[in-house]
Amino acid sequence: MEDHPMEFHRGRLFDHVHLRVADLDRSREFYRRVLAVFGLSLQFDTAHAFSCDELFVTAADASGVSSVHLAFQAASPDTVKEFHRVAVAAGGSDNGAPGERNYHPGYYAAFVRDPDGNNLEAVYHGASTRTAESVVVKPV
C-alpha cells in the first residue's frame, strides 16, 4: 500500500447531494433514524422534501430514483457498528458488515443499501483532530 498523508480537507467540493427516492415518507423515516446515530436531525422537512446538512431528498420524478454512494463520517468504530445495526433495522439491507478495510491504515467502515438501493457507508478514519466541527457559511 502506498504512503498517503493522513490530512483530509472536507467541505471544499460539494455544496449538496440530492437523492431522488421512490417513497419519500419511507425514506424520511429511514434517514431520521440513520442520521440520529451521528447526532444529526432533519433541518428542513416538508411534504415535498427533507434535508440534513448537505443531504437533500425529494420524491423521484420522471428521471427515476438516484443511485449513489454516500459516506458518513463516524466518530468511532462503535458509531460505525451502530449505524449498520440501525440502518438494517430501519429497512436498509446489509452491503458490508462493520470492519477494517484495506483502503488505508485505520479505515473502519460498514455499508448498507437504503430502501432505494443507494449505497451508504459509515467510516471512521482513525484517531484524529479537527480544526473545526463544521464550516459556517454566512451571507455577506
N, C-alpha and C positions, 0 to 999 in steps of 0.2 A: 504494500500500500504506500502511495506517495505521501510525503510530508506536506501537510496543509496548515497554514496559520489558523489558529483557533480563535480568531476575532471575527465576529459576524456583525454586519450592519443591516438593520431592519428598518422598514418604513420609508425606503427610498424609491421603490419601483412601482408598487401598486397603490392605486387610490382606493379601489374596491374590487370585490369579486361578486358577480351576480349569478346566482343559481336560479334556474327555472325548474319548478317541480310540478309533478302531476297532481298532488293533493296538498294544497297549501296548509290546511289545518293539521294534517298528519305530520307534515314537515315542521310546522311551528312547534308542536308538542315535542317532537324528536329533538330539535335543536335547543329548545328550552332546557331539556334535561341534560343534553350533552354539554352545553355551554356552562351550566351550573357547576360542572366538575372543575372548570377553570376559574370559578368565582365570577363568572360573567352572566349578564342577563340581556334580554332584548331591550334595545334602546328606542326602537321605533317599531310600532306594532299596529297595523290597521287591517281591515278586512281584505286588502289587496296586496300587502307586503309586510315583511318584518326585516329587522336588521340588528346587527351587533358589531360594533367597530367597523371593520372593512367588509363584513359579510352582509350582502343584500339578497333577499329571497322573494321571488314572486311566483305566481302560477305560470305554468308553461303556456306559451302562445302557439301559433301555427308552426313555429320552428322546432317545437318539441322540448323535452327536458334536457338539461345540461348533462355533461359527462366530464367531470373534472376531478383532480386530486387536490385536496386541501390538507395542509399540515398545521395543526395547532401546537403552540409552544406549551410544553408541560414543565412544571416546576420541579418534578421529581419522578423517579420510576413509579412510585406509588400513585401519582396522578395519572400516569400512562395506564396503569392497571385499572384504575377506577374509571377512566374514560372508556376503556374496552368493555368493562362489565356493564356500565350504564348504557352505552350505545347499543349493545346487543339486546339488553333488556328493554330498551325503548323502541325496538323494531328494526335495528340495523342487523347486518349479517357479518360474521367474522371474516376478515380478509388477511389475518396475520396476527397471531397471539402476541401479547407483550413479551419483549425480549430484546437482547442486544442484537444490533445489526452490524455488518462489517463496512458500513459507509465511511465511518471514521471512528477512532477510539472513543468509547463512552456514549455512542449513539444508541439510545434505548427507545424503542417505539412499538406501537401497536396500530393495526389497520382495521377499519370497519367500513363496509358499504352502507350508505344511508338508504332510506326507503326508495330512492330513485336511482341507486347504483353509483352515486358519486363516491369516490374512494377517500375516506377521511383517515387521517393519521394524527396521533398524538406523539410528539417526540420530545425527549429530554436529551440535550446535548452534553450533559455532564455538568459538574460544578462550574459556576461562572459568576461574574458580577455584571451588573447592568449599569450603564451611565445614567439611565432614566427608566422609570417604569413604563412610560409612554411618551409619545411625541404630542405636544399640544399645538394645535393649529388654530390661530385666531385671525379673524378678518382685520384688515388694516383700514 
